[in-house]
């Protein structure tokens, strides 16, 4: 029997943050599209000196063999509408 992949949630945009304090380039994938208010790494709240954008998108899936997986498309122009219902497990090819 082939592994089965199911969608766990609707696709979401990635929040991208280049923190002005710690300097990390961070991608945040969340179930919300609320605005970021601080760096999740260092807690820095003065985001005026940071670079913020919504770029890329992600989809959570579950493979019957490999468990929960988040697939992120880092291309800035991707839309959540680009995600179909036929993603594959990147570890075993299950669909």
C-alpha positions as CSV (number, residue, x, y, z in Angstrom):
1,X,0.0,0.0,0.0
2,X,1.3,3.4,-1.0
3,X,1.7,6.2,1.7
4,X,-1.2,8.6,1.8
5,X,-0.7,12.4,2.0
6,X,-3.5,14.6,3.4
7,X,-3.7,18.4,3.7
8,X,-3.8,19.6,7.3
9,X,-4.7,23.3,6.7
10,X,-5.2,25.8,4.0
11,X,-2.0,27.4,2.5
12,X,-0.6,30.4,4.3
13,X,1.8,33.2,3.4
14,X,5.3,33.2,5.0
15,X,6.2,36.1,7.2
16,X,9.8,37.0,6.5
17,X,11.9,39.0,9.0
18,X,15.5,40.2,8.8
19,X,15.9,41.3,12.4
20,X,17.8,44.6,13.0
21,X,18.9,43.4,16.4
22,X,20.1,39.7,16.1
23,X,20.6,39.9,12.3
24,X,19.0,36.5,11.6
25,X,16.9,36.1,8.4
26,X,13.8,34.3,9.7
27,X,10.8,32.8,8.0
28,X,7.6,32.4,10.1
29,X,4.9,30.0,9.0
30,X,1.7,30.3,11.1
31,X,-2.0,29.6,11.0
32,X,-2.6,33.4,11.1
33,X,-1.9,36.3,8.7
34,X,-1.6,38.7,11.6
35,X,1.4,41.1,11.5
36,X,4.6,40.3,13.3
37,X,5.3,42.4,16.3
38,X,8.7,41.1,17.4
39,X,11.5,38.8,16.5
40,X,10.8,35.2,17.5
41,X,14.5,34.5,18.0
42,X,15.6,37.5,20.2
43,X,12.3,39.2,21.2
44,X,13.3,42.5,19.6
45,X,10.3,44.7,19.3
46,X,11.7,47.7,17.4
47,X,10.9,46.4,14.0
48,X,11.4,49.8,12.4
49,X,15.1,48.8,11.9
50,X,14.1,45.4,10.6
51,X,13.0,44.3,7.2
52,X,9.5,42.7,7.2
53,X,7.6,41.2,4.3
54,X,5.2,38.5,3.3
55,X,7.0,36.5,0.7
56,X,6.5,32.9,-0.2
57,X,3.8,30.5,1.0
58,X,3.5,27.2,2.8
59,X,1.2,24.2,3.2
60,X,1.1,21.7,6.0
61,X,0.6,18.1,5.0
62,X,0.6,14.7,6.7
63,X,2.1,11.6,5.3
64,X,0.9,8.3,6.7
65,X,4.6,7.2,7.0
66,X,6.5,10.3,7.7
67,X,4.1,12.4,9.7
68,X,3.5,16.1,9.6
69,X,5.5,18.1,7.1
70,X,5.5,21.8,6.1
71,X,6.2,22.5,2.5
72,X,7.4,26.1,1.9
73,X,7.8,27.7,-1.5
74,X,10.3,30.6,-1.1
75,X,9.7,32.3,-4.4
76,X,8.3,35.7,-3.5
77,X,5.6,35.7,-6.2
78,X,3.9,32.5,-5.2
79,X,0.3,32.8,-4.1
80,X,-1.7,30.6,-1.7
81,X,-3.9,29.9,-4.7
82,X,-1.0,28.2,-6.4
83,X,-1.2,25.3,-4.0
84,X,-3.4,22.4,-5.1
85,X,-4.7,19.4,-3.2
86,X,-2.1,17.0,-4.7
87,X,1.2,17.6,-2.9
88,X,3.6,14.7,-2.5
89,X,5.6,13.5,0.5
90,X,9.2,14.8,-0.2
91,X,10.6,11.7,1.6
92,X,8.8,8.8,-0.1
93,X,6.7,10.3,-2.9
94,X,3.4,9.3,-1.3
95,X,0.4,11.2,-2.6
